[in-house]
Amino acid sequence: MVKETGPKIILITIDTVRADHIGCYGYKKNTTPNIDEIAAKGVVFSNTIVQACFSGPSYATIITGLYPYNHGVRDHPEKLDLDNDTLAEMLSKNGYFTKAIVAHPFLKAKWKYNQGFDEYTSIYEIKNIMKETNDWIRKNKDGKFFLWLQFMEPHFTYIPPPPFNERFGKKPKGFSLVDDFKGWHKK
């Protein structure tokens, strides 16, 4: 559904990724070529400060522009109060088609982070998020849109899959919490 032509806005948020390990923020190793390519064509915010040390209040701040004290989310899971105006609501009122594809279980629609989005989808694997994203962008390329992509991939798996596990030298010693959290996104 195309509302109007105009600028496209894509907000990419990734749980537990350090900015100093992303190329567009100066990291010398080629770990994020796709993000770097998008950043080269857009706007990169270089001075941001997280408002909480965990996801719920941080995402509520990102989508409302308010401090946790003002938007009311101070823990997770916690519902975002419907009285808060979100970025998606404001953009929708200005002719933007709004879509979110989120992976975090505490951002599911039942927690009310979906306010203002024309479409809000929860998907848990990066390959499926990217397929949905590519299909959606192709379908909506002519209109102005706001697309929020929220990734969780780095959050639990601290050992990358092959061939990335040897990209910078020998296999890393580390741990993976994936087996401990099988089914966490269904709860």
N, C-alpha and C positions, 0 to 999 in steps of 0.2 A: 504494500500500500504506500504510494508516494504521496506525501503531503505537499511539499514545495521543493523547489530547487534551492541550493545554497550550500554552505559549508557543512562538512561532515566532521563529527566529533567522535573520537574513539578513546575511551578511558580504559587503560590496561592496569589492573591491579594484580599483584602476585604475592600471595602469602609467603612470608619468611625469606624473601630474596633481598639481599643487600644491594643498595644502589652502587656501591663501589666495586661490584662484580658484574656490572652491566656495561657494555661497550660505550653506549651513548653518554655514560657518566664518567668515562675515562679509563675503564678497565682495559688493559692492553691485550689480554687473551681473547680470542674470538669465541666467546661463550654465547653471545646473544645476537647473531647476525640479522635475524628477522626483526627483532625489536629495534635494532640500530638502524635498519633500513626505513622502518616506519618513522622513527624519531628524526631522521635526516630530512624527511618531507613534512614534518609537522612542528609542533611546539613541545619542548621538553621543560618541565619545571625542575629547576635545579636547587631550590631552597624550600624544602618542605619539612615539616616537623609533625611527627605522629602524635596523636592526642591520647593514646593509650597503648599499653604494652600488649594488648591482645585484640583480636579481630572485631568483635561486636561494636564496641564504642568507636574504633578506628573507622570502620566502614560507615557507620552512622554519621560521623563527622564529615567524611568524604562526600557523601551524597546530600547532606543538608547544609554544610558549611558552618555548623554550630559546634560549640564545645560540648563534651559529654554532659556537663552540668545543665546545659540548655536543652539538648535533645533528649536527655533522660536515659540513654542506654549507657550503663556503667559496667555491665558484665555481659557474658554470653552463655547460653542463649537468652536474649531479652528482646521483646518486641519493640520496634520503632513506633513511637506514638504517631497516629495518623494526623495529629494537629501540626506536625512538622512539615514544612514545604521542602520537597526534594528537588534536586537538579533536574531530574526527569520530568517532574510536574511543570517546572518553569519552562523548560525547553519545549515540552509538548504544547503548552499554551502559545508558544511562538512558532508553531508550524513544524516542529521536528517530529519525526517518527522515532520512537524510543524503544530500544531493545536492550535487555541484559541477559548475559549468559554467565551464570555463577556456578562455582563448584563447591563453595563452602557450605556445609550443612546448616550452619547458623544464619545463612542468608536466604534460605528457602522462603518462598512466598508467605508461609505461615508466620514468619517473623516480621512481616510488613515492610521489608526493604524494597518490595516491588511497587510501591506507590508511585504513580506517574508513568510507569512503563506500559507501552502498548503491548509488548510481549516480554515475558519474563520466564526464562528457562533455567532449570538446574541440570547440569551435566557434570560428570565426575572424572572424565579422562580427557587429557589434552587433545588427543586425536579426534575425539568426538566433538569437543568444543570447537576445534579448528574447522571441521567439516561443516558444522552448523553455521559458524561465522562466515566461511567462504560462500556457502549457499545463500545466506541472508544478504550479504553485501552485494552479490551478483543480482539478486532480486530487487534490491533497493538502491542501486548505484546512482540512479538519476535524481533521487530526492535528497533533501537534507535530513541527516539522521544523527542521533546520539546512540552510540553502542558502548555498553559497559561490558568488558570481558574480565572476569575474575577467575584466576587460576590458583589451584592448590597443589599442583604437582610437586614442588620442592618441599612442601610442608612435612611430609612423613618419610619419603624415600630419601635417605641420605647417601645411598650408593646408587649412582646412575647406571642405567642399563647399558649393555654393550651396543655400540663400540665406544660410547662416551666414557665408560669406566676406565679406559686407558688413554684417553685423549691427551692428558698432560703428564704422562709418565706411567709408572707402574700402578697396578690396581690399588685403589685406596683402601685402607683399613677403616672400617666405620661400622655403622649399624643401620638397620632399617626397621621402622616401626610399622610397616605396611601390614605384616601378618597379625600384629596385635590389634590392628584397627579394621580388619576385614568387616565390611558391613556397616561401618561407622556412619556412612552417608545415608543409610536407610532409616536410621533412628529418628 
